Amino acid sequence: MRTLKAIFDFYLDASIHVAVAVISMAGVTFHLLGSSSDIDLLGFIFFSVIVCYNFIKYGVEAYKYLIVSNAYHKIIQIFSFVSFAFAIYFLLRLDEEIWVATLVLGVLSALYAVPLLPRAKNLRNLAGLKIYIVAFVWAGFSVLLPVLDAKMTLDWDFAVTFIQRMLLVLILILPFEIRDMEWDDKSLRTLPQVLGAKNTKRLGIGLALVFFLLTFLKDELNQLETLLRAILCMALIFVLLSNKKLQSKYFVMFWVEAIPIFWFCLFWIAENYI
């Protein structure tokens, strides 16, 4: 049991679960586009998310963002370097449009952790800005990159889907913000610190309803998409109403981040068996 727990903890701590969640959202985008998934793009997204998240989580604690003293974090760092090599391999197999979009998203991710100037704050420490940067980058990886890869136009439906994906990520971040509100630096001015836990949950429920209702603004809409978005909306509201469970490490880190995976599985089951 100890070995299984250690493997599971590494799966969470090394951001593998986050990466699976992001490629699941990218897979949903491919389903919505009616396009087959590009293994090279999914491989790039998977490994680059691991690198990005581990750098944000552990790089800021390391000396000059490279030297770590904790042995466990050292293993995660080595794993991240290997993931970086795979990310570059898959990126080189993609079109130049993907390179440009990745550069923009990569710069945003880097500024989230690294100050632009020696005495400046990073984006993570600018009050209230943290979750919007994360939401934009997640939407970029899971909506913009698949659309560019499929050679689709950046039309009205793309804009609606992009905004919905940002809302989805914002809602998914709220349980983490609520869990960490007592330990987060007060200068961060996270939503739970400003609004309180109860009002943050109410905001999340409101955003979940907006997320679902935006579906009806799309030019091309099908019943399956509407149904699965409704199910996703109910799952998000259920999580936000799970009061005591939000204090549990594994509930937030595993089950909340598993919601996009659950959403993708619904699409896959519906399109293959219904």
C-alpha positions in Angstrom: 0.0 0.0 0.0 2.9 2.4 0.8 4.3 1.9 -2.7 0.9 2.5 -4.3 0.4 5.7 -2.3 3.9 6.9 -3.2 3.2 6.3 -6.9 -0.2 8.1 -6.6 1.4 11.0 -4.7 4.1 11.3 -7.4 1.3 11.2 -10.1 -0.3 14.2 -8.4 2.8 16.1 -7.3 4.6 15.8 -10.6 1.6 17.4 -12.4 0.8 14.3 -14.4 -2.8 14.5 -13.4 -3.1 18.1 -14.4 -1.5 17.2 -17.8 -4.1 14.5 -18.3 -6.8 17.0 -17.5 -5.6 19.5 -20.0 -5.2 17.0 -22.9 -8.7 15.7 -22.0 -10.0 19.3 -22.6 -8.0 19.4 -25.8 -9.7 16.1 -26.8 -13.1 17.6 -26.1 -12.2 20.4 -28.5 -11.2 17.9 -31.2 -14.6 16.2 -30.7 -16.4 19.6 -31.0 -14.5 20.3 -34.2 -15.4 17.0 -35.6 -11.7 16.4 -36.2 -9.5 13.4 -35.3 -7.1 14.0 -32.4 -3.5 14.9 -33.4 -1.2 12.6 -31.3 1.8 15.0 -31.9 -0.2 17.9 -30.5 -1.6 16.0 -27.5 1.9 14.7 -26.8 3.3 18.2 -26.9 0.5 19.6 -24.6 0.9 16.7 -22.1 4.6 17.1 -21.6 4.7 20.9 -21.8 2.0 21.2 -19.1 4.1 19.0 -16.9 7.1 21.2 -17.4 5.1 24.4 -17.0 3.3 23.4 -13.8 6.3 21.9 -12.1 8.3 25.0 -12.9 5.6 27.2 -11.3 5.2 24.9 -8.3 8.8 24.1 -7.5 10.9 26.6 -9.5 10.1 29.6 -7.4 11.4 27.8 -4.4 14.6 26.7 -6.0 17.9 28.7 -6.1 17.9 30.6 -9.4 14.9 28.4 -10.5 17.2 25.4 -11.0 18.9 24.1 -7.9 16.7 22.2 -5.5 17.8 20.7 -2.2 14.8 18.4 -1.5 15.5 14.9 -2.8 11.8 14.3 -3.7 11.7 17.6 -5.6 14.9 16.6 -7.3 13.2 13.5 -8.8 10.4 15.7 -10.0 12.9 18.1 -11.5 14.6 15.3 -13.5 11.2 14.1 -14.6 10.4 17.6 -15.8 13.7 17.8 -17.8 12.8 14.5 -19.5 9.3 15.9 -20.2 10.8 19.0 -21.6 12.8 16.9 -24.1 9.7 15.1 -25.2 7.8 18.4 -25.5 10.4 19.8 -27.8 10.3 16.6 -29.9 6.6 16.8 -30.4 6.7 20.6 -31.0 9.1 20.2 -33.8 6.6 17.9 -35.6 3.9 20.6 -35.5 3.2 23.6 -37.8 4.8 27.0 -37.3 1.4 28.5 -36.2 1.5 26.3 -33.2 5.1 27.5 -32.4 4.0 31.1 -32.4 0.9 30.5 -30.2 3.0 28.3 -27.9 5.6 31.1 -27.6 2.9 33.6 -26.4 1.4 31.1 -23.9 4.9 30.1 -22.8 5.9 33.7 -22.1 2.7 34.2 -20.0 3.5 31.1 -18.1 7.1 32.2 -17.5 6.0 35.7 -16.3 3.6 34.0 -13.9 6.6 32.7 -11.9 9.6 34.8 -13.0 9.7 38.6 -12.5 10.2 40.6 -15.7 12.6 42.9 -13.9 14.9 42.1 -11.0 12.9 44.0 -8.4 9.5 43.6 -10.0 6.7 41.2 -8.9 5.8 38.2 -11.0 2.3 37.9 -12.4 1.5 35.4 -9.7 1.9 38.0 -7.0 -0.2 40.7 -8.7 -3.4 40.9 -6.7 -6.2 39.0 -8.2 -4.5 38.3 -11.5 -3.3 34.7 -10.8 -6.4 32.7 -11.8 -7.1 34.7 -14.9 -3.6 34.0 -16.3 -4.0 30.3 -15.5 -7.4 30.2 -17.2 -6.2 32.0 -20.3 -3.2 29.7 -20.7 -5.3 26.5 -20.1 -7.8 27.8 -22.7 -5.0 28.5 -25.1 -3.6 25.0 -24.9 -6.9 23.2 -24.9 -8.9 25.4 -27.5 -6.6 27.6 -29.5 -3.9 25.0 -30.3 -6.4 22.3 -31.4 -8.2 24.8 -33.6 -4.9 25.9 -35.2 -3.9 22.3 -35.6 -7.1 21.4 -37.4 -6.7 24.4 -39.7 -10.1 25.9 -38.6 -10.9 29.6 -38.6 -10.9 31.7 -35.4 -14.6 32.4 -35.8 -17.5 33.3 -33.5 -17.9 29.7 -32.2 -14.2 29.6 -31.4 -14.6 32.8 -29.4 -17.5 31.4 -27.4 -15.7 28.1 -26.8 -12.6 29.9 -25.7 -14.5 32.0 -23.2 -16.4 28.9 -21.9 -13.1 27.1 -21.4 -11.7 30.0 -19.5 -14.8 30.0 -17.3 -14.5 26.2 -16.8 -10.9 26.6 -15.6 -11.8 29.5 -13.3 -14.5 27.4 -11.7 -12.0 24.5 -11.3 -9.5 26.8 -9.6 -12.0 28.1 -7.0 -11.9 24.9 -4.8 -8.1 25.3 -4.6 -8.4 29.0 -3.7 -10.9 28.1 -1.0 -8.7 25.4 0.4 -5.6 27.6 0.5 -7.3 30.9 1.6 -5.8 30.6 5.1 -2.3 30.0 3.9 -2.1 32.3 0.8 -0.3 35.6 1.3 -3.0 38.3 2.0 -1.4 40.5 -0.7 -2.5 38.0 -3.4 -6.1 39.0 -2.8 -7.6 35.8 -4.0 -11.3 35.6 -4.5 -12.0 33.7 -1.2 -9.9 36.3 0.6 -11.9 39.2 -0.9 -15.4 37.6 -1.0 -15.2 34.9 1.6 -15.7 31.2 1.0 -19.5 31.2 0.8 -19.7 34.1 -1.7 -16.9 32.5 -3.7 -18.9 29.3 -4.0 -22.0 31.4 -5.0 -19.9 33.1 -7.7 -18.6 29.7 -8.9 -22.2 28.4 -9.2 -23.1 31.6 -11.1 -20.1 31.1 -13.5 -21.1 27.5 -14.0 -24.6 28.6 -15.1 -23.1 31.2 -17.4 -20.7 28.6 -18.8 -23.7 26.4 -19.7 -25.9 29.2 -21.1 -23.2 30.5 -23.4 -23.6 27.3 -25.3 -26.7 28.7 -26.9 -24.8 31.6 -28.4 -23.0 29.3 -30.8 -23.9 29.3 -34.5 -23.5 25.5 -34.7 -25.0 23.5 -31.8 -25.9 19.9 -31.4 -28.0 18.1 -28.7 -25.0 16.0 -27.5 -22.9 19.0 -26.8 -25.7 20.7 -24.9 -26.5 17.6 -22.8 -22.9 17.0 -21.9 -22.3 20.6 -21.0 -25.4 20.4 -18.7 -23.9 17.3 -17.0 -20.6 19.1 -16.6 -22.4 22.1 -15.1 -24.1 19.9 -12.5 -20.8 18.3 -11.6 -19.2 21.7 -11.1 -22.0 22.8 -8.9 -21.8 19.6 -6.9 -18.1 20.1 -6.2 -18.6 23.7 -5.1 -21.3 22.6 -2.7 -19.1 19.9 -1.2 -18.2 22.0 1.9 -15.9 19.7 4.1 -14.5 17.8 1.1 -12.9 21.0 -0.2 -10.5 20.8 2.7 -9.2 17.4 1.6 -6.0 17.3 -0.3 -7.0 14.4 -2.5 -10.5 15.5 -3.1 -9.3 18.8 -4.6 -6.1 17.6 -6.3 -7.5 14.4 -7.7 -11.3 14.6 -8.0 -11.7 18.3 -8.9 -8.9 18.0 -11.5 -10.5 14.8 -12.8 -13.7 16.7 -13.9 -12.2 17.5 -17.4 -11.2 13.8 -17.8 -14.8 12.8 -16.8 -16.1 15.3 -19.4 -13.9 13.8 -22.2 -14.9 10.3 -21.3 -18.6 11.3 -21.6 -17.9 12.6 -25.2 -16.0 9.4 -26.0 -18.7 7.1 -24.7 -21.5 9.1 -26.4 -19.8 9.2 -29.8 -18.7 5.5 -29.7 -21.7 3.7 -28.1 -24.7 5.9 -28.4 
